[in-house]
Amino acid sequence: MGWGYYRIYPKHSEARCDQNGIKTNPIRPDLVRKEYKGSGLDYLLVGCEPDTMFQPGEEPEGFRWWWWDNSMMPHLRYVNSTNPTGSKWWSRITYCGWSMPQHTRVDVTQRTRINRRLELLSRGDITEIADMGWLCGHKKTQTQTRINLCIQRTQSSLFLS
């Protein structure tokens, strides 16, 4: 799957296909600009390579798009009981922007839905997404109690604890 825009056809369960359900390549921003008003469709943006997208804030007026990303949730990509192979199953999708709008109210049902999914996938090991910040083998998020110092040299680093 390449980076760029894909048309979203409401009849299909997958966004990276054409009207007949056949997988397709992404559409370049110049073509999207020409067709979006007449198409009536929303678009899915995969990735954030500058030449495959409109620059932030330069999207055409009325352009409806979703951004599919997973880079902001590394704790869901590491090997753990909900993701034993470290696959990129979890994604973040935003609408017409790079993050939630400033005055958006948090929908508690979404957090509940995610927590139920984590509990199911981990067989009860993880019940709250906030407890996944560990990354270093800790079961729960813990306060750092050691003082660490990193002194950079020209060719290597020296770590002191």
N, C-alpha and C positions, 0 to 999 in steps of 0.2 A: 504494500500500500504506500503510495507516494504522498508527499506533503503537499498541501494546497487545499482548494475548495472542492467540495462534492455537492451536487444537488441532492436535496432530501425529498424523495417522493413519498407522500403520506401512505400510499398503499403497501409499501415495502417495509419489512422489518429491519432492513440494513440500509444505511445511508450511502454506501459507496458503490451504488449500482445505477444503471440507466433505467428508463421507463419500463423496460422488459425484465428487470431484475438481474441483468447481467453485470458483473463487476466491471468497473470502468476506472479510467485514470483521472487524477484531479484536474480541475479547470483553472487556468491561469487568471489572475485578477483582471486583466484587460478584457477577456471574454465575459467574465462575470459582470463587469461594469456595463457591458452592452446588453446583456440579456436579463438581468435580475428583475427589472420593473415589469417586463412583459411575461415573465415566467410565473410569478405569484408563488414561487418556492422559497423555502428557507435553504440555507447552505451550511454545510459542516466544514469547518476549517480544521485540518489535521496538521499539527506541528506549528512552527513559528519561524520558518526560513524567510528572510525579508523579500526575496524575489518570488515567493509563492503566495503572498498575501498582501492585503491593503495595509499600509502602515497604520499603527494605532491612532485613532482620531481622524483618519482620512477615508474611512469607509463611506460609500455613497449614501446620500440621505435616503432613509427608508429601507436600507439594506438589512435584512434579517439573517443573522448567522449565529452559529453555535461553535464554540471552541472546544476541541477535544484534546485534553492534556493529562499527563500523569506525573509530570516532573515535580509537582509541589507536594506529592504524597509519598516520599521515599519509604516511609515506615510501612506502607502497604505492599511494597515491592520486595522487601527483604524476606529471606526464608524465615518462616515462623509457622505456628500451628494452623493459621488460616491460609497460608500460601507455602506449602512444603517444598515447591520447586522454585520459588522466587520468580514466578511468572508475573507479567504486567497485566493482571486481570482487572485491577482497579483503575478507574479513570475519573477525572474531574471534567465536568462539562459545564461551561458558562454560556449565558445567552447575551449576545450583542455587547460583549466586553471581555476583558481579561480577568476580571474578578467580580464578586458580587457588588452591585451598586451601593454607595455609601449608606443609604437609609433603608436598605433591605432588612426586613425582620427575619430572624432566624426561624426556620420551620422545624420545630422540635420533632415532628413526625419523621423528618428525613434522618435525623440523628438516631432516632429509635429504630428506624428501618435498617440503617447501617449496622447498628449494634446487634440487632437480631441476626443479620447476615454473618457478622463476625463470630457470634456465639455459635451459630450453626456450623460454619466452616471449621472452626477450631474445636468443635465438640465440647464446648463449654469452657475452654481454656481462656479465651478472651471475651469479655462481655461489654467492654467500654472502649471506644476508639481512643479516648484520651490516655488509656494505659498502654498504648502502642509506641510511645516515644522512646522506648528503651534502646533499641538498636545495638546495644553493646552486650547483650546476653542477660541483662537484668529483667526480672519478671515484671516489675513496675517502674515507673519513672522515679528516679531517686536524685536527691541533692548531691552534688559533687562535694566530697569531703577532703579530697587530696588537692594539694596545690601543685600544678604542673607548670613547667617553664620550657619554652622551646627557643633555642638560640640558633639562628640560621647561620651557616657558614657558606662559603662560596660553592662547595661541592657536596656537602652533606649537612644533615641536621643533627644536633645533639639534644637529646631529651633528658631532662632531670625531673625527678619526683621527690 
